[in-house]
Amino acid sequence: MKDSHNNGFKTVLLLGGMWGILLAVGYFLASGTGNSVFLWVFAGFGLVSTFVSYWFSDRMALAAMQARPLSEVEGPEIHQMVRELSAAAGQPMPSIHISPTSSPNAFATGRNPQNAAVCVTAGIIQMLDRRELRAVLAHELAHVYNRDILISSVAAAIGGVITSVAQFALFFGGGRNREGGNPFVGILMAILAPIAAAVVRMAISRTREFDADRSGAELSQDPMALASALQKISRGTDQRPLEPTPARENVAAMMISNPFRGAGIAQMFSTHPPTQERVRRLEQIAGYGPSAASGYEAT
């Protein structure tokens, strides 16, 4: 499919951009200190962080949301929907969990389809009808099948290394190279490099959300149900946003909708695309949008 190919290619380019930023900061640090050993230390730290984040992503995310397993006796319809969607995709059924929060949301996590978990909040179960909830579950399963947990883990780890290296360069000589460079350049690098890395991470997250919307709509064969669910969830999170905590902020990018209240600049830097744009694209998939004849447009 054209859009999946384009978004996949864009993800590769964006990850490459993050590596480019890291190399630029590393070169700046090495030239300023005359020693590249610290860059290797940070790179090693980044690799370890990536492994830990990827391998234990399910446990950390579920713990952050105080989620518990949802038994089939307690949630028979949800189990049935996930079982049917997994079978349609030819994938193993993930474990199902519920978070007690009233804020409507859902997320999937896990390093692969064999070790995946889907979590819904109490609020989303109360808010959505059966069709809408099924479409949301399909979206979350698409994240697992598209290996988005690996991609987000790598992006987060690289972003963390860029921030650490930039700060190290500022405080330990990166702005004062052996040729007597301008310290102002070091300050600028320390500020702009982490911002650039954060912007790229957000672009990666938004690209993967569009992919999961399309893949989930194809899996559920009900794109308008997902569009309706996204609109309800967006209104619900505005009315009952999650209280931001460091642990929840790490999980926020996995959720189907931004769980925190945001507007203006905060919305510009959100890890999720605008709901109206996601709905427009889903309408095109369903054949209701103005560009339906030409297919889904990826950006």
Contacts in CASP RR format, 6 or more apart in sequence:
PFRMAT RR
TARGET T0000
AUTHOR 0000-0000-0000
METHOD contacts of the structure
MODEL  1
MKDSHNNGFKTVLLLGGMWGILLAVGYFLASGTGNSVFLWVFAGFGLVST
FVSYWFSDRMALAAMQARPLSEVEGPEIHQMVRELSAAAGQPMPSIHISP
TSSPNAFATGRNPQNAAVCVTAGIIQMLDRRELRAVLAHELAHVYNRDIL
ISSVAAAIGGVITSVAQFALFFGGGRNREGGNPFVGILMAILAPIAAAVV
RMAISRTREFDADRSGAELSQDPMALASALQKISRGTDQRPLEPTPAREN
VAAMMISNPFRGAGIAQMFSTHPPTQERVRRLEQIAGYGPSAASGYEAT
1 214 0 8 1.000
1 296 0 8 1.000
2 296 0 8 1.000
2 298 0 8 1.000
3 210 0 8 1.000
3 211 0 8 1.000
3 214 0 8 1.000
3 296 0 8 1.000
3 297 0 8 1.000
3 298 0 8 1.000
4 211 0 8 1.000
4 214 0 8 1.000
4 215 0 8 1.000
6 298 0 8 1.000
7 207 0 8 1.000
7 208 0 8 1.000
7 210 0 8 1.000
7 211 0 8 1.000
7 298 0 8 1.000
8 207 0 8 1.000
8 211 0 8 1.000
10 207 0 8 1.000
10 298 0 8 1.000
11 151 0 8 1.000
11 204 0 8 1.000
11 207 0 8 1.000
11 208 0 8 1.000
14 155 0 8 1.000
14 200 0 8 1.000
14 203 0 8 1.000
14 204 0 8 1.000
14 207 0 8 1.000
15 151 0 8 1.000
15 154 0 8 1.000
15 155 0 8 1.000
15 158 0 8 1.000
15 204 0 8 1.000
17 200 0 8 1.000
18 155 0 8 1.000
18 158 0 8 1.000
18 159 0 8 1.000
18 162 0 8 1.000
18 197 0 8 1.000
18 200 0 8 1.000
18 201 0 8 1.000
19 158 0 8 1.000
21 162 0 8 1.000
21 193 0 8 1.000
21 196 0 8 1.000
21 197 0 8 1.000
21 200 0 8 1.000
22 158 0 8 1.000
22 159 0 8 1.000
22 161 0 8 1.000
22 162 0 8 1.000
22 165 0 8 1.000
22 197 0 8 1.000
24 193 0 8 1.000
25 162 0 8 1.000
25 165 0 8 1.000
25 166 0 8 1.000
25 169 0 8 1.000
25 189 0 8 1.000
25 193 0 8 1.000
26 36 0 8 1.000
26 39 0 8 1.000
26 165 0 8 1.000
26 169 0 8 1.000
28 169 0 8 1.000
28 174 0 8 1.000
28 175 0 8 1.000
28 186 0 8 1.000
28 189 0 8 1.000
29 36 0 8 1.000
29 38 0 8 1.000
29 39 0 8 1.000
29 165 0 8 1.000
29 168 0 8 1.000
29 169 0 8 1.000
29 174 0 8 1.000
30 36 0 8 1.000
30 39 0 8 1.000
31 174 0 8 1.000
31 177 0 8 1.000
31 178 0 8 1.000
32 169 0 8 1.000
32 173 0 8 1.000
32 174 0 8 1.000
32 175 0 8 1.000
32 176 0 8 1.000
32 177 0 8 1.000
32 178 0 8 1.000
33 169 0 8 1.000
33 172 0 8 1.000
33 173 0 8 1.000
33 174 0 8 1.000
34 178 0 8 1.000
38 165 0 8 1.000
38 168 0 8 1.000
38 172 0 8 1.000
39 165 0 8 1.000
42 161 0 8 1.000
42 164 0 8 1.000
42 165 0 8 1.000
42 168 0 8 1.000
43 161 0 8 1.000
45 161 0 8 1.000
45 164 0 8 1.000
46 157 0 8 1.000
46 158 0 8 1.000
46 160 0 8 1.000
46 161 0 8 1.000
47 157 0 8 1.000
49 156 0 8 1.000
49 157 0 8 1.000
49 160 0 8 1.000
49 161 0 8 1.000
50 153 0 8 1.000
50 154 0 8 1.000
50 156 0 8 1.000
50 157 0 8 1.000
50 158 0 8 1.000
53 60 0 8 1.000
53 153 0 8 1.000
53 156 0 8 1.000
53 157 0 8 1.000
54 111 0 8 1.000
54 149 0 8 1.000
54 150 0 8 1.000
54 153 0 8 1.000
54 154 0 8 1.000
55 111 0 8 1.000
57 109 0 8 1.000
57 110 0 8 1.000
57 111 0 8 1.000
57 149 0 8 1.000
57 153 0 8 1.000
58 109 0 8 1.000
58 110 0 8 1.000
58 111 0 8 1.000
58 115 0 8 1.000
58 116 0 8 1.000
58 117 0 8 1.000
60 247 0 8 1.000
60 250 0 8 1.000
60 251 0 8 1.000
61 107 0 8 1.000
61 109 0 8 1.000
61 117 0 8 1.000
61 119 0 8 1.000
61 250 0 8 1.000
61 251 0 8 1.000
61 254 0 8 1.000
62 97 0 8 1.000
62 109 0 8 1.000
62 117 0 8 1.000
62 119 0 8 1.000
63 247 0 8 1.000
64 245 0 8 1.000
64 247 0 8 1.000
64 248 0 8 1.000
64 250 0 8 1.000
64 251 0 8 1.000
65 99 0 8 1.000
65 101 0 8 1.000
65 107 0 8 1.000
65 119 0 8 1.000
65 121 0 8 1.000
65 248 0 8 1.000
65 251 0 8 1.000
66 99 0 8 1.000
66 100 0 8 1.000
66 101 0 8 1.000
67 97 0 8 1.000
67 98 0 8 1.000
67 99 0 8 1.000
67 119 0 8 1.000
68 97 0 8 1.000
68 98 0 8 1.000
69 95 0 8 1.000
69 96 0 8 1.000
69 97 0 8 1.000
69 98 0 8 1.000
70 78 0 8 1.000
70 79 0 8 1.000
70 96 0 8 1.000
70 97 0 8 1.000
70 98 0 8 1.000
70 120 0 8 1.000
72 79 0 8 1.000
74 98 0 8 1.000
77 130 0 8 1.000
77 133 0 8 1.000
78 96 0 8 1.000
78 120 0 8 1.000
78 125 0 8 1.000
78 133 0 8 1.000
78 137 0 8 1.000
79 96 0 8 1.000
81 130 0 8 1.000
81 133 0 8 1.000
81 134 0 8 1.000
81 137 0 8 1.000
82 93 0 8 1.000
82 94 0 8 1.000
82 96 0 8 1.000
82 118 0 8 1.000
82 137 0 8 1.000
82 141 0 8 1.000
83 93 0 8 1.000
85 134 0 8 1.000
85 137 0 8 1.000
85 138 0 8 1.000
85 141 0 8 1.000
85 219 0 8 1.000
85 220 0 8 1.000
86 92 0 8 1.000
86 93 0 8 1.000
86 94 0 8 1.000
86 141 0 8 1.000
87 93 0 8 1.000
88 219 0 8 1.000
89 141 0 8 1.000
89 145 0 8 1.000
89 219 0 8 1.000
91 113 0 8 1.000
91 141 0 8 1.000
91 144 0 8 1.000
91 145 0 8 1.000
92 113 0 8 1.000
92 114 0 8 1.000
92 116 0 8 1.000
94 108 0 8 1.000
94 113 0 8 1.000
94 116 0 8 1.000
94 117 0 8 1.000
94 118 0 8 1.000
94 141 0 8 1.000
94 144 0 8 1.000
95 116 0 8 1.000
95 117 0 8 1.000
95 118 0 8 1.000
96 117 0 8 1.000
96 118 0 8 1.000
96 119 0 8 1.000
96 120 0 8 1.000
97 117 0 8 1.000
97 118 0 8 1.000
97 119 0 8 1.000
97 120 0 8 1.000
98 119 0 8 1.000
98 120 0 8 1.000
98 121 0 8 1.000
98 122 0 8 1.000
98 125 0 8 1.000
99 119 0 8 1.000
99 120 0 8 1.000
99 121 0 8 1.000
99 122 0 8 1.000
100 121 0 8 1.000
100 122 0 8 1.000
101 121 0 8 1.000
101 122 0 8 1.000
101 123 0 8 1.000
101 242 0 8 1.000
102 121 0 8 1.000
102 122 0 8 1.000
102 123 0 8 1.000
102 126 0 8 1.000
102 240 0 8 1.000
103 121 0 8 1.000
103 123 0 8 1.000
103 236 0 8 1.000
103 237 0 8 1.000
103 240 0 8 1.000
103 241 0 8 1.000
103 242 0 8 1.000
103 259 0 8 1.000
104 121 0 8 1.000
104 123 0 8 1.000
104 124 0 8 1.000
104 126 0 8 1.000
104 127 0 8 1.000
104 128 0 8 1.000
104 232 0 8 1.000
104 233 0 8 1.000
104 236 0 8 1.000
104 237 0 8 1.000
104 240 0 8 1.000
104 257 0 8 1.000
105 120 0 8 1.000
105 121 0 8 1.000
105 123 0 8 1.000
105 124 0 8 1.000
105 233 0 8 1.000
105 237 0 8 1.000
105 242 0 8 1.000
105 255 0 8 1.000
105 256 0 8 1.000
105 257 0 8 1.000
105 259 0 8 1.000
106 118 0 8 1.000
106 119 0 8 1.000
106 120 0 8 1.000
106 121 0 8 1.000
106 124 0 8 1.000
106 136 0 8 1.000
106 137 0 8 1.000
106 139 0 8 1.000
106 140 0 8 1.000
106 255 0 8 1.000
106 256 0 8 1.000
107 118 0 8 1.000
107 119 0 8 1.000
107 140 0 8 1.000
107 143 0 8 1.000
107 251 0 8 1.000
107 254 0 8 1.000
107 255 0 8 1.000
107 256 0 8 1.000
108 116 0 8 1.000
108 117 0 8 1.000
108 118 0 8 1.000
108 119 0 8 1.000
108 140 0 8 1.000
108 141 0 8 1.000
108 143 0 8 1.000
108 144 0 8 1.000
108 149 0 8 1.000
108 254 0 8 1.000
109 116 0 8 1.000
109 117 0 8 1.000
109 119 0 8 1.000
109 149 0 8 1.000
109 254 0 8 1.000
110 116 0 8 1.000
110 117 0 8 1.000
110 144 0 8 1.000
110 149 0 8 1.000
111 149 0 8 1.000
111 150 0 8 1.000
112 144 0 8 1.000
112 147 0 8 1.000
113 144 0 8 1.000
113 145 0 8 1.000
116 141 0 8 1.000
116 144 0 8 1.000
118 137 0 8 1.000
118 140 0 8 1.000
118 141 0 8 1.000
118 144 0 8 1.000
120 133 0 8 1.000
120 136 0 8 1.000
120 137 0 8 1.000
123 240 0 8 1.000
124 133 0 8 1.000
124 136 0 8 1.000
124 233 0 8 1.000
125 133 0 8 1.000
127 232 0 8 1.000
127 233 0 8 1.000
127 236 0 8 1.000
128 136 0 8 1.000
128 229 0 8 1.000
128 232 0 8 1.000
128 233 0 8 1.000
131 222 0 8 1.000
131 225 0 8 1.000
131 228 0 8 1.000
132 225 0 8 1.000
132 226 0 8 1.000
132 228 0 8 1.000
132 229 0 8 1.000
132 232 0 8 1.000
133 229 0 8 1.000
134 220 0 8 1.000
134 222 0 8 1.000
134 225 0 8 1.000
135 216 0 8 1.000
135 217 0 8 1.000
135 220 0 8 1.000
135 222 0 8 1.000
135 223 0 8 1.000
135 225 0 8 1.000
135 226 0 8 1.000
135 229 0 8 1.000
136 226 0 8 1.000
136 229 0 8 1.000
136 233 0 8 1.000
136 256 0 8 1.000
137 220 0 8 1.000
138 216 0 8 1.000
138 217 0 8 1.000
138 219 0 8 1.000
138 220 0 8 1.000
138 226 0 8 1.000
139 212 0 8 1.000
139 213 0 8 1.000
139 215 0 8 1.000
139 216 0 8 1.000
139 217 0 8 1.000
139 226 0 8 1.000
139 256 0 8 1.000
140 212 0 8 1.000
140 256 0 8 1.000
141 216 0 8 1.000
141 219 0 8 1.000
142 211 0 8 1.000
142 212 0 8 1.000
142 215 0 8 1.000
142 216 0 8 1.000
142 219 0 8 1.000
143 149 0 8 1.000
143 208 0 8 1.000
143 212 0 8 1.000
143 254 0 8 1.000
145 215 0 8 1.000
146 208 0 8 1.000
146 211 0 8 1.000
146 212 0 8 1.000
146 215 0 8 1.000
148 208 0 8 1.000
148 211 0 8 1.000
148 212 0 8 1.000
149 254 0 8 1.000
151 204 0 8 1.000
151 208 0 8 1.000
152 204 0 8 1.000
152 205 0 8 1.000
152 208 0 8 1.000
152 253 0 8 1.000
152 254 0 8 1.000
155 200 0 8 1.000
155 201 0 8 1.000
155 204 0 8 1.000
155 205 0 8 1.000
156 201 0 8 1.000
156 250 0 8 1.000
158 197 0 8 1.000
159 194 0 8 1.000
159 197 0 8 1.000
159 198 0 8 1.000
159 201 0 8 1.000
160 194 0 8 1.000
160 197 0 8 1.000
162 193 0 8 1.000
162 194 0 8 1.000
162 197 0 8 1.000
163 193 0 8 1.000
163 194 0 8 1.000
163 197 0 8 1.000
165 193 0 8 1.000
166 189 0 8 1.000
166 190 0 8 1.000
166 191 0 8 1.000
166 193 0 8 1.000
166 194 0 8 1.000
167 190 0 8 1.000
169 175 0 8 1.000
169 186 0 8 1.000
169 189 0 8 1.000
169 190 0 8 1.000
170 186 0 8 1.000
170 187 0 8 1.000
170 189 0 8 1.000
170 190 0 8 1.000
174 186 0 8 1.000
174 189 0 8 1.000
175 181 0 8 1.000
175 182 0 8 1.000
175 183 0 8 1.000
175 185 0 8 1.000
175 186 0 8 1.000
175 187 0 8 1.000
175 189 0 8 1.000
176 183 0 8 1.000
198 269 0 8 1.000
199 269 0 8 1.000
201 271 0 8 1.000
202 269 0 8 1.000
202 270 0 8 1.000
202 271 0 8 1.000
205 253 0 8 1.000
205 271 0 8 1.000
205 272 0 8 1.000
206 271 0 8 1.000
206 272 0 8 1.000
206 273 0 8 1.000
209 272 0 8 1.000
209 273 0 8 1.000
209 278 0 8 1.000
210 273 0 8 1.000
210 278 0 8 1.000
210 281 0 8 1.000
210 298 0 8 1.000
210 299 0 8 1.000
213 226 0 8 1.000
213 278 0 8 1.000
213 281 0 8 1.000
213 282 0 8 1.000
214 281 0 8 1.000
214 285 0 8 1.000
214 296 0 8 1.000
216 226 0 8 1.000
217 223 0 8 1.000
217 226 0 8 1.000
217 282 0 8 1.000
217 285 0 8 1.000
217 286 0 8 1.000
218 285 0 8 1.000
220 226 0 8 1.000
223 282 0 8 1.000
223 283 0 8 1.000
223 285 0 8 1.000
223 286 0 8 1.000
224 282 0 8 1.000
224 283 0 8 1.000
224 286 0 8 1.000
224 288 0 8 1.000
226 282 0 8 1.000
227 278 0 8 1.000
227 279 0 8 1.000
227 282 0 8 1.000
227 283 0 8 1.000
227 286 0 8 1.000
230 256 0 8 1.000
230 257 0 8 1.000
230 275 0 8 1.000
230 278 0 8 1.000
230 279 0 8 1.000
230 282 0 8 1.000
231 275 0 8 1.000
231 279 0 8 1.000
233 256 0 8 1.000
233 257 0 8 1.000
234 257 0 8 1.000
234 275 0 8 1.000
237 257 0 8 1.000
237 258 0 8 1.000
237 259 0 8 1.000
237 260 0 8 1.000
237 261 0 8 1.000
238 261 0 8 1.000
241 259 0 8 1.000
241 260 0 8 1.000
241 261 0 8 1.000
242 248 0 8 1.000
242 252 0 8 1.000
242 259 0 8 1.000
242 260 0 8 1.000
244 260 0 8 1.000
248 259 0 8 1.000
252 258 0 8 1.000
252 259 0 8 1.000
252 260 0 8 1.000
252 271 0 8 1.000
253 271 0 8 1.000
253 272 0 8 1.000
255 272 0 8 1.000
257 272 0 8 1.000
257 275 0 8 1.000
258 270 0 8 1.000
258 271 0 8 1.000
258 272 0 8 1.000
262 270 0 8 1.000
267 274 0 8 1.000
280 289 0 8 1.000
281 296 0 8 1.000
281 297 0 8 1.000
283 289 0 8 1.000
283 292 0 8 1.000
284 290 0 8 1.000
284 291 0 8 1.000
284 292 0 8 1.000
284 295 0 8 1.000
284 296 0 8 1.000
284 297 0 8 1.000
285 295 0 8 1.000
285 296 0 8 1.000
286 292 0 8 1.000
291 297 0 8 1.000
END
